[in-house]
Amino acid sequence: MYTKDQLNDLYERIVKDIDISDALFDAAEREYTELGKWIDRETPTYKVSIYPQGSFALGTVNKPITGADDYDLDLVCEFEQQYGLSARVLKWSVVKPLLEQYRKTKGEIEEKRRCWHVEYVDAPQFHMDVIPAVYRGSYIDITDHDEENDRYEYIGSNPKGYVKWFQGRMAVRRRALREQYCLMHSDVIKSQADIEALKEYHYKTPLQKAIQLLKRHRDVMFAGDTNNVKPISIIITTIAAELYDNEDNIVDTLANILTKAEGYIWAHKVGDDFHVDNPSYTGGDTENFAEKWNKHPERAAAFFQWLQQARNDLIDAKLYNFARVQMADNIKKSLGEVTHNRVFTQMAEEERQAIAAQYRKVDPKTGGITESGSIPIPRSHHYGA
């Protein structure tokens, strides 16, 4: 049987396993910083900046499910003004040649609706989706390709504003975690400058961790999706952040999000249309992340199906009555075999060491092995002991 604290500890372990390493996060930061400096240096006619959006900017990056995949680094290539360039010219005649000249690519740079997908030979762990954009003050215009009519236009967005909004949704918990981190590492944090230099990934909030778990559950459930109905991360992230109530643990955060998400979606419909709007966009018309649901209702249906499965796999009351083998099977099915193997192998080794050191004993009431048990466990004398 599991307590809430034990389930939360398990989820903490899983998040740690699927999280990007500090070294790779820093490598990604160097990649887009160097690209931005190079483009700005090579374009004296234009003033350009490059910055991340999406999971790298929000602190919700997950490792790829398999080691064969690389990380998706979403970048905005923002021009200080339009410089008289149409959306087509900016994307094809300015940004694409720059990306081609920067470094040797693994193959052809691929056009997507709003960005260029590029993979560089000397950055094997990342691929970049670079979105051309124009600064408009409180928002940006990004290039959008209507593939059906082969028409290019500028449409509004606000990735920097979204990051600021997201950070505001978890500000209370971030502040508490930062203070806790500083207390725990007071031996190496000597000044205010040290505190300001802290990387945010050292103290992730339950919101960020819950989103990582939800995205991994989504990826496992829709592995091999051939119908293009897999729920997109920006909708998951937006709904989760809207519903977050500064809970101090992953289990309560997941429960709050997953029990309220469906009601949130229905409450925000506009007429017959689904709306999950960008809460930070002020450029006129709303930026509706669920716009495609209204043209492809099967995507909305898939999202609701995923919500139900996530509730069943991650927060259902039955989890607390699971034996360890049942919980392990549930994690393997819902969050992936590779993560299951790493996490449960580590837990088994920790328990083996604790038993050997007599830190854990048998509880005579339940028969379980706990730190509060009273019956010693005989040492193993199998081969290799």
SULBELRA-V374473 format. One line per field, one symbol per residue. ss: DSSP state (h for helix, s for strand, l for the rest). phi: phi as a letter, one per 20 degrees, with the letter a starting at -180 (. if undefined). psi: psi as a letter, one per 20 degrees, with the letter a starting at -180 (. if undefined). A space follows every 10 residues. Layout:
BEGIN
ss = ???
phi = ???
psi = ???
END
This chain:
BEGIN
ss = lllhhhhhhh hhhhhhhhsl lhhhhhhhhh hhhhhhhhhh hhlllllsss ssllhhhhll lsllllllll sssssssssl llllllhhhh hhhhhhhhhh hhllslllls sllllsssls lllllsssss ssssslllls ssssssllll ssssssslhh hhhhhhhhhl hhhhhhhhhh hhhhllllll lhhhhhlllh hhlllhhhhh hhhhhhhhhh hlllllllll llhhhhhhhh hhhllllllh hhhhhhhhhh hhhhhhhlls llslllslll lllllllsll hhhhhlhhhh hhhhhhhhhh hhhhllhhhh hllhhhhhhh hhhhhlhhhh hhhhhhhhhh hhhhhhllll ssllllllss llllslllll lllll
phi = .defffffff fffffffeff fgffffffff gfffffffff fecffcdccc becmfffemc fdfgfdffed eedecddeef bflmeffffg feedffgfff efbfefaffe edgcbdecce gecfeccddd dfbcfcoebc ddfcdfffdl cdbecfbbff fffffffffc ffffffffff ffffdffded bfffffefff ffbfegffff fffffffgff fdgmfdeldg gefffgffff ffefclgdbf gfffffffed fffgfffdfd meefcceffd ecepffeefe gfffecgfff ffffffgfff ffedcfffgf dfffffffff fffecofffg ffffffffff fgffffemfc ceefedneeb fefcdfegff cfgnf
psi = qqrhhhgggg hgggghhiqq qgghghgggh ghgggggggh himhhqpqqp qqrbhhhikk pqqqhqiirr qoopqpnpph rhkjprgggg ghiggghghh hgrprhbqpp prgjrpoqpq gjmiiqqpoo oprppjeiaq pqpponhhjl pqrpqqrmhg hggggghhhk gghggghggg ghghkhhioi rhhgghipph iimqrhgggg gggghggghg hkpjoijljp pqhhgggggg hhipkkqjrg ghggggghhi gghgghhjqo cipqpnqoii pkjdqqoohj ghhhhnhhhg hhghgggghh ghhhiqhhhi jqrggggghg gghhjqhggg ggghgghggg hghhghjkhp rpoihiiror hjrioqpqqq krpi.
END
